[in-house]
Amino acid sequence: MTIAVGSTNPAKLEAARLAVGKLFPKARIVGFNVSSGVSNQPMSDAESIKGAINRARRALSACSERSRTKVEPATYGVGMEGGIQLIGKKYFECGWVAVVDKRGKVGLGSSARFELSGKIAKKLGKGFELNDAMRELTGEEKQGNKEGMMGIITNGKLPRATAYSHGVLFAFAPFISDKKFW
């Protein structure tokens, strides 16, 4: 079985490996560089969910196109899209995950949601993307490819890949759980 992931980001691929390894231990994870079709910094759950679904569908399609060569067609496409949501007067971040099968059925899940600090919120208000704000504060490039802000604010106790893997598991729920729940 092949699972197509709509990203080549190492943290997102690791999230898929962690979750899919529990569900389908022999599955092959293949990453595809596909567009989310949303802004670089989604600022609502709705936009993040749309981006995750777009990535999942596009990864599934990209894998099917590539299957004419040497890659087995994917059984599922997985898309992940981090985004920010204003709740009351505070900003929160989470990663939304979509799983799409060949028939078009969609499952959704998310990582845990966490509050962004006032420092980060101010930078977002000035038009910064989260990755840019984190680069300015940490001095490191592309933290989202590594432990991400999730790992940074938990002192490495919950890196992005682990947090996102929970969303991947939840997004697979409609495909793996007893049908009486759906």
TISETI-531985 format. One record per residue: residue number from 1; x, y, z of N, C-alpha, C, CB in turn. Coordinates in nm, 2 decimals. Glycine has a CB too. Layout:
N
(NUM, (X, Y, Z), (X, Y, Z), (X, Y, Z), (X, Y, Z))
...
END
This chain:
182
(1, (0.09, -0.12, 0.00), (0.00, 0.00, 0.00), (0.09, 0.12, 0.00), (-0.10, 0.00, 0.12))
(2, (0.05, 0.22, -0.08), (0.12, 0.35, -0.08), (0.03, 0.46, -0.03), (0.17, 0.38, -0.23))
(3, (0.09, 0.55, 0.05), (0.02, 0.66, 0.10), (0.09, 0.78, 0.04), (0.02, 0.67, 0.26))
(4, (0.02, 0.87, -0.03), (0.08, 0.99, -0.09), (0.05, 1.11, 0.00), (0.01, 1.02, -0.23))
(5, (0.16, 1.17, 0.04), (0.15, 1.29, 0.13), (0.18, 1.42, 0.05), (0.26, 1.28, 0.25))
(6, (0.09, 1.51, 0.06), (0.10, 1.64, -0.01), (0.20, 1.73, 0.04), (-0.03, 1.71, -0.02))
(7, (0.33, 1.69, 0.06), (0.44, 1.77, 0.11), (0.57, 1.69, 0.11), (0.41, 1.82, 0.26))
(8, (0.68, 1.77, 0.10), (0.81, 1.71, 0.11), (0.88, 1.76, 0.24), (0.89, 1.74, -0.02))
(9, (0.80, 1.83, 0.32), (0.85, 1.88, 0.45), (0.89, 1.76, 0.54), (0.75, 1.97, 0.52))
(10, (1.01, 1.75, 0.59), (1.05, 1.63, 0.67), (0.96, 1.61, 0.79), (1.19, 1.65, 0.71))
(11, (0.92, 1.72, 0.86), (0.84, 1.70, 0.98), (0.70, 1.64, 0.94), (0.82, 1.84, 1.05))
(12, (0.64, 1.69, 0.83), (0.51, 1.63, 0.79), (0.52, 1.49, 0.74), (0.45, 1.72, 0.68))
(13, (0.63, 1.46, 0.67), (0.65, 1.32, 0.63), (0.67, 1.23, 0.75), (0.77, 1.31, 0.53))
(14, (0.74, 1.28, 0.85), (0.76, 1.20, 0.97), (0.63, 1.18, 1.05), (0.87, 1.26, 1.06))
(15, (0.55, 1.28, 1.05), (0.41, 1.27, 1.11), (0.33, 1.16, 1.04), (0.34, 1.40, 1.10))
(16, (0.34, 1.16, 0.91), (0.27, 1.05, 0.84), (0.33, 0.91, 0.87), (0.27, 1.08, 0.69))
(17, (0.46, 0.90, 0.87), (0.52, 0.78, 0.90), (0.48, 0.73, 1.04), (0.68, 0.79, 0.89))
(18, (0.48, 0.82, 1.14), (0.45, 0.78, 1.28), (0.31, 0.72, 1.29), (0.47, 0.90, 1.37))
(19, (0.21, 0.79, 1.22), (0.07, 0.75, 1.23), (0.04, 0.63, 1.14), (-0.02, 0.87, 1.19))
(20, (0.08, 0.64, 1.02), (0.06, 0.53, 0.92), (0.12, 0.40, 0.97), (0.10, 0.57, 0.78))
(21, (0.24, 0.41, 1.03), (0.31, 0.29, 1.08), (0.23, 0.22, 1.19), (0.44, 0.33, 1.15))
(22, (0.14, 0.29, 1.26), (0.05, 0.22, 1.36), (-0.07, 0.16, 1.29), (0.01, 0.32, 1.46))
(23, (-0.11, 0.21, 1.18), (-0.23, 0.17, 1.11), (-0.20, 0.06, 1.00), (-0.30, 0.28, 1.04))
(24, (-0.10, 0.09, 0.92), (-0.06, 0.00, 0.81), (0.09, -0.01, 0.81), (-0.11, 0.06, 0.67))
(25, (0.14, -0.10, 0.89), (0.29, -0.11, 0.91), (0.37, -0.13, 0.79), (0.32, -0.22, 1.01))
(26, (0.32, -0.19, 0.68), (0.39, -0.21, 0.56), (0.37, -0.11, 0.45), (0.36, -0.35, 0.50))
(27, (0.30, 0.00, 0.49), (0.27, 0.10, 0.39), (0.39, 0.18, 0.35), (0.16, 0.20, 0.44))
(28, (0.40, 0.23, 0.23), (0.50, 0.31, 0.18), (0.45, 0.46, 0.18), (0.55, 0.27, 0.04))
(29, (0.53, 0.55, 0.23), (0.50, 0.69, 0.24), (0.58, 0.76, 0.12), (0.53, 0.76, 0.38))
(30, (0.51, 0.83, 0.04), (0.57, 0.91, -0.07), (0.52, 1.05, -0.06), (0.54, 0.84, -0.21))
(31, (0.62, 1.14, -0.06), (0.59, 1.28, -0.05), (0.59, 1.35, -0.19), (0.69, 1.36, 0.04))
(32, (0.49, 1.44, -0.21), (0.48, 1.52, -0.33), (0.47, 1.66, -0.30), (0.36, 1.47, -0.41))
(33, (0.55, 1.74, -0.38), (0.55, 1.89, -0.36), (0.43, 1.94, -0.44), (0.68, 1.95, -0.41))
(34, (0.32, 1.96, -0.37), (0.19, 2.01, -0.43), (0.15, 2.14, -0.36), (0.08, 1.91, -0.42))
(35, (0.07, 2.22, -0.43), (0.02, 2.35, -0.38), (-0.10, 2.32, -0.28), (-0.02, 2.44, -0.49))
(36, (-0.10, 2.41, -0.18), (-0.22, 2.40, -0.09), (-0.34, 2.47, -0.15), (-0.18, 2.46, 0.05))
(37, (-0.31, 2.57, -0.24), (-0.42, 2.65, -0.29), (-0.47, 2.75, -0.20), (-0.53, 2.56, -0.34))
(38, (-0.40, 2.77, -0.09), (-0.44, 2.88, 0.01), (-0.32, 2.97, 0.04), (-0.50, 2.81, 0.14))
(39, (-0.34, 3.07, 0.12), (-0.23, 3.16, 0.15), (-0.11, 3.09, 0.22), (-0.28, 3.28, 0.23))
(40, (0.00, 3.15, 0.21), (0.12, 3.09, 0.28), (0.10, 3.08, 0.43), (0.25, 3.17, 0.25))
(41, (0.02, 3.17, 0.49), (-0.01, 3.17, 0.63), (-0.16, 3.17, 0.64), (0.06, 3.29, 0.70))
(42, (-0.22, 3.05, 0.65), (-0.37, 3.05, 0.67), (-0.40, 3.11, 0.80), (-0.42, 2.90, 0.66))
(43, (-0.51, 3.20, 0.80), (-0.55, 3.27, 0.92), (-0.68, 3.23, 0.97), (-0.54, 3.42, 0.89))
(44, (-0.73, 3.11, 0.94), (-0.85, 3.06, 0.99), (-0.85, 2.90, 0.98), (-0.98, 3.12, 0.91))
(45, (-0.93, 2.84, 1.06), (-0.95, 2.70, 1.05), (-1.00, 2.66, 0.91), (-1.04, 2.64, 1.16))
(46, (-1.10, 2.73, 0.86), (-1.16, 2.70, 0.73), (-1.05, 2.70, 0.62), (-1.27, 2.80, 0.70))
(47, (-0.97, 2.80, 0.62), (-0.86, 2.81, 0.52), (-0.76, 2.70, 0.54), (-0.79, 2.95, 0.52))
(48, (-0.73, 2.66, 0.66), (-0.63, 2.56, 0.68), (-0.69, 2.42, 0.64), (-0.59, 2.55, 0.83))
(49, (-0.82, 2.40, 0.67), (-0.88, 2.27, 0.63), (-0.89, 2.26, 0.48), (-1.03, 2.27, 0.69))
(50, (-0.92, 2.37, 0.41), (-0.92, 2.38, 0.27), (-0.78, 2.34, 0.21), (-0.97, 2.51, 0.21))
(51, (-0.68, 2.40, 0.27), (-0.54, 2.37, 0.22), (-0.51, 2.22, 0.24), (-0.45, 2.46, 0.30))
(52, (-0.55, 2.17, 0.36), (-0.52, 2.02, 0.39), (-0.59, 1.93, 0.29), (-0.56, 1.99, 0.53))
(53, (-0.71, 1.96, 0.26), (-0.79, 1.88, 0.16), (-0.73, 1.89, 0.02), (-0.94, 1.92, 0.16))
(54, (-0.69, 2.02, -0.02), (-0.63, 2.04, -0.15), (-0.50, 1.96, -0.16), (-0.60, 2.18, -0.17))
(55, (-0.42, 1.96, -0.06), (-0.29, 1.89, -0.06), (-0.32, 1.74, -0.07), (-0.21, 1.92, 0.07))
(56, (-0.41, 1.69, 0.01), (-0.44, 1.54, 0.00), (-0.49, 1.50, -0.14), (-0.55, 1.50, 0.11))
(57, (-0.58, 1.57, -0.19), (-0.63, 1.54, -0.33), (-0.52, 1.55, -0.43), (-0.75, 1.63, -0.37))
(58, (-0.44, 1.65, -0.42), (-0.33, 1.67, -0.52), (-0.22, 1.57, -0.51), (-0.28, 1.81, -0.51))
(59, (-0.20, 1.52, -0.39), (-0.10, 1.42, -0.37), (-0.15, 1.29, -0.42), (-0.06, 1.40, -0.22))
(60, (-0.27, 1.26, -0.40), (-0.33, 1.13, -0.45), (-0.33, 1.13, -0.61), (-0.48, 1.12, -0.41))
(61, (-0.36, 1.25, -0.66), (-0.35, 1.26, -0.81), (-0.21, 1.25, -0.86), (-0.42, 1.40, -0.85))
(62, (-0.12, 1.32, -0.80), (0.02, 1.32, -0.84), (0.08, 1.18, -0.84), (0.11, 1.41, -0.75))
(63, (0.04, 1.10, -0.74), (0.09, 0.96, -0.72), (0.03, 0.88, -0.83), (0.05, 0.91, -0.59))
(64, (-0.10, 0.90, -0.87), (-0.16, 0.83, -0.98), (-0.10, 0.86, -1.11), (-0.31, 0.86, -0.99))
(65, (-0.06, 0.98, -1.13), (0.01, 1.02, -1.26), (0.14, 0.96, -1.27), (0.02, 1.17, -1.27))
(66, (0.21, 0.95, -1.15), (0.34, 0.89, -1.15), (0.34, 0.74, -1.15), (0.42, 0.94, -1.02))
(67, (0.22, 0.68, -1.12), (0.21, 0.53, -1.12), (0.23, 0.48, -1.26), (0.08, 0.49, -1.06))
(68, (0.22, 0.56, -1.36), (0.24, 0.51, -1.50), (0.39, 0.47, -1.52), (0.20, 0.62, -1.60))
(69, (0.47, 0.52, -1.42), (0.61, 0.49, -1.43), (0.64, 0.37, -1.33), (0.70, 0.61, -1.40))
(70, (0.70, 0.41, -1.22), (0.74, 0.30, -1.12), (0.68, 0.31, -0.98), (0.88, 0.30, -1.11))
(71, (0.59, 0.41, -0.96), (0.53, 0.43, -0.83), (0.39, 0.37, -0.83), (0.53, 0.58, -0.78))
(72, (0.37, 0.28, -0.73), (0.24, 0.22, -0.72), (0.13, 0.33, -0.69), (0.24, 0.12, -0.60))
(73, (0.01, 0.32, -0.75), (-0.09, 0.42, -0.72), (-0.12, 0.42, -0.57), (-0.22, 0.39, -0.80))
(74, (-0.15, 0.54, -0.52), (-0.17, 0.55, -0.37), (-0.32, 0.51, -0.34), (-0.15, 0.70, -0.33))
(75, (-0.33, 0.45, -0.22), (-0.46, 0.42, -0.17), (-0.53, 0.54, -0.10), (-0.45, 0.30, -0.07))
(76, (-0.44, 0.62, -0.04), (-0.49, 0.74, 0.03), (-0.39, 0.86, 0.00), (-0.50, 0.72, 0.18))
(77, (-0.45, 0.98, 0.00), (-0.37, 1.10, 0.00), (-0.39, 1.17, 0.13), (-0.42, 1.19, -0.12))
(78, (-0.28, 1.22, 0.18), (-0.28, 1.29, 0.31), (-0.23, 1.43, 0.29), (-0.19, 1.21, 0.42))
(79, (-0.30, 1.53, 0.34), (-0.26, 1.67, 0.34), (-0.26, 1.73, 0.48), (-0.35, 1.74, 0.25))
(80, (-0.16, 1.81, 0.50), (-0.14, 1.88, 0.63), (-0.12, 2.02, 0.61), (-0.03, 1.82, 0.71))
(81, (-0.19, 2.10, 0.69), (-0.18, 2.25, 0.67), (-0.19, 2.32, 0.81), (-0.29, 2.31, 0.58))
(82, (-0.08, 2.38, 0.85), (-0.08, 2.45, 0.98), (-0.15, 2.58, 0.95), (0.06, 2.47, 1.03))
(83, (-0.21, 2.63, 1.06), (-0.28, 2.76, 1.04), (-0.31, 2.82, 1.18), (-0.41, 2.74, 0.97))
(84, (-0.35, 2.95, 1.17), (-0.38, 3.03, 1.29), (-0.52, 3.06, 1.29), (-0.29, 3.15, 1.29))
(85, (-0.58, 3.06, 1.41), (-0.72, 3.10, 1.43), (-0.73, 3.20, 1.55), (-0.81, 2.97, 1.46))
(86, (-0.80, 3.31, 1.52), (-0.82, 3.41, 1.63), (-0.95, 3.36, 1.71), (-0.84, 3.55, 1.57))
(87, (-0.93, 3.34, 1.83), (-1.04, 3.30, 1.92), (-1.05, 3.40, 2.03), (-1.02, 3.15, 1.98))
(88, (-1.16, 3.47, 2.03), (-1.16, 3.59, 2.13), (-1.06, 3.69, 2.09), (-1.15, 3.54, 2.27))
(89, (-0.97, 3.72, 2.18), (-0.86, 3.81, 2.15), (-0.73, 3.75, 2.14), (-0.86, 3.92, 2.26))
(90, (-0.72, 3.61, 2.13), (-0.60, 3.54, 2.13), (-0.59, 3.46, 2.01), (-0.58, 3.45, 2.26))
(91, (-0.46, 3.45, 1.96), (-0.43, 3.36, 1.84), (-0.39, 3.22, 1.89), (-0.32, 3.43, 1.75))
(92, (-0.44, 3.13, 1.82), (-0.40, 2.99, 1.84), (-0.35, 2.92, 1.71), (-0.52, 2.91, 1.90))
(93, (-0.27, 2.82, 1.72), (-0.22, 2.75, 1.61), (-0.25, 2.60, 1.62), (-0.07, 2.77, 1.59))
(94, (-0.28, 2.54, 1.51), (-0.28, 2.39, 1.50), (-0.26, 2.35, 1.36), (-0.42, 2.34, 1.56))
(95, (-0.24, 2.22, 1.35), (-0.22, 2.16, 1.21), (-0.34, 2.08, 1.18), (-0.09, 2.08, 1.21))
(96, (-0.40, 2.12, 1.07), (-0.52, 2.04, 1.02), (-0.47, 1.93, 0.92), (-0.62, 2.13, 0.95))
(97, (-0.54, 1.82, 0.92), (-0.50, 1.70, 0.84), (-0.62, 1.65, 0.77), (-0.43, 1.59, 0.93))
(98, (-0.60, 1.62, 0.64), (-0.71, 1.56, 0.56), (-0.65, 1.43, 0.50), (-0.76, 1.65, 0.45))
(99, (-0.74, 1.33, 0.50), (-0.71, 1.20, 0.43), (-0.82, 1.19, 0.33), (-0.70, 1.08, 0.53))
(100, (-0.78, 1.15, 0.21), (-0.87, 1.14, 0.10), (-0.85, 1.00, 0.03), (-0.86, 1.25, -0.01))
(101, (-0.96, 0.93, 0.01), (-0.94, 0.80, -0.06), (-0.97, 0.81, -0.21), (-1.03, 0.69, 0.00))
(102, (-0.95, 0.71, -0.29), (-0.97, 0.71, -0.43), (-1.12, 0.75, -0.48), (-0.94, 0.58, -0.50))
(103, (-1.21, 0.72, -0.39), (-1.35, 0.76, -0.42), (-1.39, 0.90, -0.38), (-1.45, 0.66, -0.35))
(104, (-1.29, 0.97, -0.32), (-1.32, 1.11, -0.28), (-1.36, 1.13, -0.14), (-1.42, 1.17, -0.37))
(105, (-1.38, 1.02, -0.06), (-1.42, 1.03, 0.08), (-1.31, 1.11, 0.16), (-1.44, 0.89, 0.14))
(106, (-1.35, 1.20, 0.25), (-1.25, 1.28, 0.32), (-1.27, 1.26, 0.47), (-1.27, 1.43, 0.29))
(107, (-1.16, 1.24, 0.54), (-1.15, 1.24, 0.68), (-1.07, 1.35, 0.73), (-1.09, 1.10, 0.74))
(108, (-1.11, 1.42, 0.84), (-1.03, 1.53, 0.89), (-0.99, 1.51, 1.04), (-1.12, 1.66, 0.88))
(109, (-0.88, 1.57, 1.07), (-0.83, 1.57, 1.21), (-0.74, 1.68, 1.23), (-0.76, 1.43, 1.24))
(110, (-0.70, 1.70, 1.35), (-0.60, 1.81, 1.38), (-0.51, 1.78, 1.49), (-0.67, 1.94, 1.41))
(111, (-0.40, 1.85, 1.50), (-0.31, 1.84, 1.61), (-0.38, 1.91, 1.73), (-0.17, 1.90, 1.58))
(112, (-0.31, 1.91, 1.84), (-0.36, 1.99, 1.95), (-0.34, 2.14, 1.91), (-0.28, 1.96, 2.08))
(113, (-0.42, 2.22, 1.97), (-0.42, 2.37, 1.95), (-0.35, 2.43, 2.06), (-0.57, 2.43, 1.93))
(114, (-0.26, 2.53, 2.03), (-0.19, 2.60, 2.14), (-0.20, 2.75, 2.12), (-0.05, 2.55, 2.15))
(115, (-0.19, 2.82, 2.22), (-0.19, 2.97, 2.22), (-0.06, 3.02, 2.17), (-0.23, 3.03, 2.36))
(116, (-0.06, 3.12, 2.08), (0.06, 3.19, 2.04), (0.09, 3.30, 2.14), (0.04, 3.25, 1.90))
(117, (0.21, 3.32, 2.17), (0.25, 3.43, 2.26), (0.22, 3.56, 2.21), (0.41, 3.42, 2.29))
(118, (0.22, 3.66, 2.30), (0.19, 3.80, 2.26), (0.30, 3.85, 2.16), (0.19, 3.89, 2.38))
(119, (0.42, 3.81, 2.18), (0.53, 3.85, 2.09), (0.50, 3.80, 1.95), (0.67, 3.79, 2.14))
(120, (0.46, 3.68, 1.93), (0.43, 3.62, 1.80), (0.31, 3.69, 1.74), (0.41, 3.46, 1.81))
(121, (0.20, 3.71, 1.83), (0.08, 3.77, 1.78), (0.11, 3.91, 1.72), (-0.02, 3.78, 1.89))
(122, (0.19, 3.98, 1.79), (0.23, 4.12, 1.74), (0.29, 4.11, 1.60), (0.32, 4.19, 1.84))
(123, (0.38, 4.01, 1.58), (0.45, 4.00, 1.45), (0.35, 3.96, 1.35), (0.56, 3.89, 1.46))
(124, (0.25, 3.87, 1.38), (0.15, 3.84, 1.28), (0.07, 3.96, 1.24), (0.06, 3.73, 1.34))
(125, (0.04, 4.04, 1.34), (-0.03, 4.17, 1.32), (0.04, 4.26, 1.22), (-0.06, 4.24, 1.45))
(126, (0.17, 4.24, 1.22), (0.25, 4.33, 1.13), (0.27, 4.26, 0.99), (0.39, 4.36, 1.19))
(127, (0.20, 4.15, 0.97), (0.21, 4.08, 0.84), (0.31, 3.97, 0.83), (0.24, 4.18, 0.74))
(128, (0.38, 3.93, 0.94), (0.47, 3.82, 0.94), (0.40, 3.69, 0.93), (0.56, 3.82, 1.07))
(129, (0.46, 3.59, 0.86), (0.41, 3.46, 0.87), (0.48, 3.39, 0.99), (0.45, 3.37, 0.74))
(130, (0.42, 3.29, 1.04), (0.46, 3.22, 1.17), (0.61, 3.18, 1.15), (0.38, 3.10, 1.20))
(131, (0.64, 3.12, 1.03), (0.78, 3.07, 1.01), (0.88, 3.19, 1.02), (0.79, 3.00, 0.88))
(132, (0.84, 3.31, 0.96), (0.93, 3.42, 0.96), (0.95, 3.48, 1.10), (0.87, 3.53, 0.87))
(133, (0.84, 3.48, 1.18), (0.85, 3.52, 1.32), (0.94, 3.43, 1.40), (0.71, 3.53, 1.38))
(134, (0.93, 3.30, 1.38), (1.01, 3.21, 1.45), (1.15, 3.22, 1.41), (0.96, 3.06, 1.43))
(135, (1.18, 3.24, 1.28), (1.32, 3.26, 1.23), (1.38, 3.38, 1.30), (1.32, 3.27, 1.08))
(136, (1.30, 3.49, 1.31), (1.35, 3.61, 1.37), (1.39, 3.59, 1.52), (1.26, 3.73, 1.36))
(137, (1.30, 3.51, 1.59), (1.32, 3.49, 1.73), (1.43, 3.38, 1.76), (1.19, 3.45, 1.80))
(138, (1.44, 3.28, 1.68), (1.53, 3.17, 1.70), (1.67, 3.19, 1.63), (1.47, 3.04, 1.67))
(139, (1.66, 3.26, 1.52), (1.78, 3.27, 1.44), (1.80, 3.15, 1.35), (1.90, 3.29, 1.52))
(140, (1.70, 3.06, 1.34), (1.72, 2.94, 1.26), (1.62, 2.94, 1.15), (1.69, 2.81, 1.35))
(141, (1.66, 2.89, 1.03), (1.58, 2.88, 0.91), (1.49, 2.76, 0.92), (1.67, 2.87, 0.79))
(142, (1.37, 2.77, 0.87), (1.27, 2.67, 0.84), (1.25, 2.58, 0.97), (1.32, 2.58, 0.73))
(143, (1.21, 2.64, 1.08), (1.18, 2.56, 1.20), (1.07, 2.46, 1.17), (1.15, 2.65, 1.31))
(144, (0.98, 2.50, 1.08), (0.86, 2.41, 1.05), (0.90, 2.28, 0.99), (0.77, 2.48, 0.96))
(145, (1.03, 2.27, 0.93), (1.08, 2.15, 0.88), (1.14, 2.06, 0.99), (1.18, 2.17, 0.77))
(146, (1.16, 2.12, 1.11), (1.23, 2.05, 1.22), (1.13, 2.03, 1.33), (1.35, 2.13, 1.27))
(147, (1.16, 2.07, 1.45), (1.07, 2.05, 1.56), (0.95, 2.15, 1.56), (1.14, 2.06, 1.69))
(148, (0.96, 2.26, 1.48), (0.85, 2.35, 1.47), (0.83, 2.43, 1.60), (0.73, 2.28, 1.43))
(149, (0.74, 2.52, 1.59), (0.71, 2.60, 1.71), (0.66, 2.51, 1.82), (0.61, 2.71, 1.68))
(150, (0.59, 2.40, 1.79), (0.54, 2.31, 1.89), (0.65, 2.26, 1.97), (0.46, 2.20, 1.82))
(151, (0.76, 2.22, 1.91), (0.87, 2.17, 1.98), (0.95, 2.27, 2.06), (0.97, 2.10, 1.88))
(152, (0.96, 2.39, 2.00), (1.03, 2.50, 2.06), (0.96, 2.54, 2.19), (1.04, 2.62, 1.97))
(153, (0.83, 2.56, 2.19), (0.76, 2.61, 2.31), (0.74, 2.50, 2.42), (0.62, 2.66, 2.27))
(154, (0.76, 2.37, 2.38), (0.75, 2.26, 2.48), (0.89, 2.21, 2.51), (0.67, 2.15, 2.42))
(155, (1.00, 2.29, 2.48), (1.14, 2.26, 2.51), (1.17, 2.12, 2.45), (1.16, 2.26, 2.66))
(156, (1.12, 2.09, 2.33), (1.15, 1.96, 2.26), (1.07, 1.84, 2.31), (1.29, 1.93, 2.29))
(157, (0.97, 1.86, 2.40), (0.89, 1.75, 2.45), (0.79, 1.71, 2.35), (0.83, 1.79, 2.58))
(158, (0.74, 1.80, 2.27), (0.63, 1.76, 2.17), (0.67, 1.83, 2.04), (0.49, 1.81, 2.22))
(159, (0.76, 1.76, 1.96), (0.79, 1.82, 1.83), (0.68, 1.81, 1.73), (0.91, 1.75, 1.77))
(160, (0.68, 1.89, 1.63), (0.58, 1.91, 1.53), (0.53, 1.77, 1.47), (0.62, 2.00, 1.41))
(161, (0.63, 1.68, 1.44), (0.60, 1.56, 1.37), (0.51, 1.47, 1.47), (0.72, 1.48, 1.34))
(162, (0.54, 1.47, 1.59), (0.46, 1.39, 1.69), (0.32, 1.45, 1.71), (0.53, 1.38, 1.83))
(163, (0.32, 1.59, 1.72), (0.19, 1.65, 1.74), (0.10, 1.63, 1.61), (0.21, 1.80, 1.76))
(164, (0.16, 1.65, 1.49), (0.08, 1.63, 1.37), (0.03, 1.48, 1.35), (0.16, 1.68, 1.25))
(165, (0.11, 1.39, 1.40), (0.08, 1.25, 1.39), (-0.06, 1.22, 1.45), (0.18, 1.16, 1.45))
(166, (-0.09, 1.29, 1.56), (-0.22, 1.27, 1.62), (-0.34, 1.31, 1.52), (-0.24, 1.35, 1.75))
(167, (-0.32, 1.42, 1.45), (-0.41, 1.46, 1.35), (-0.43, 1.37, 1.24), (-0.37, 1.60, 1.30))
(168, (-0.31, 1.30, 1.20), (-0.32, 1.20, 1.09), (-0.40, 1.09, 1.14), (-0.18, 1.16, 1.05))
(169, (-0.38, 1.04, 1.26), (-0.46, 0.93, 1.31), (-0.61, 0.96, 1.31), (-0.41, 0.89, 1.45))
(170, (-0.64, 1.08, 1.36), (-0.78, 1.12, 1.37), (-0.84, 1.13, 1.23), (-0.80, 1.25, 1.44))
(171, (-0.77, 1.18, 1.13), (-0.82, 1.19, 0.99), (-0.84, 1.06, 0.93), (-0.72, 1.27, 0.91))
(172, (-0.77, 0.96, 0.97), (-0.79, 0.82, 0.92), (-0.91, 0.75, 0.99), (-0.67, 0.74, 0.94))
(173, (-0.97, 0.81, 1.09), (-1.07, 0.75, 1.17), (-1.19, 0.70, 1.08), (-1.13, 0.84, 1.27))
(174, (-1.24, 0.78, 0.99), (-1.36, 0.73, 0.91), (-1.33, 0.61, 0.82), (-1.41, 0.84, 0.82))
(175, (-1.20, 0.59, 0.80), (-1.16, 0.48, 0.71), (-1.12, 0.35, 0.79), (-1.04, 0.52, 0.63))
(176, (-1.09, 0.36, 0.92), (-1.04, 0.25, 1.00), (-1.13, 0.21, 1.11), (-0.91, 0.28, 1.05))
(177, (-1.22, 0.30, 1.16), (-1.30, 0.26, 1.27), (-1.43, 0.19, 1.23), (-1.34, 0.39, 1.35))
(178, (-1.49, 0.12, 1.33), (-1.61, 0.05, 1.30), (-1.71, 0.14, 1.23), (-1.67, 0.00, 1.44))
(179, (-1.78, 0.09, 1.13), (-1.87, 0.16, 1.05), (-1.99, 0.21, 1.13), (-1.92, 0.08, 0.93))
(180, (-2.02, 0.15, 1.24), (-2.14, 0.19, 1.32), (-2.12, 0.34, 1.37), (-2.17, 0.10, 1.43))
(181, (-1.99, 0.38, 1.38), (-1.97, 0.52, 1.42), (-1.98, 0.62, 1.31), (-1.83, 0.52, 1.49))
(182, (-1.99, 0.58, 1.19), (-2.00, 0.67, 1.07), (-2.13, 0.65, 1.00), (-1.88, 0.65, 0.98))
END
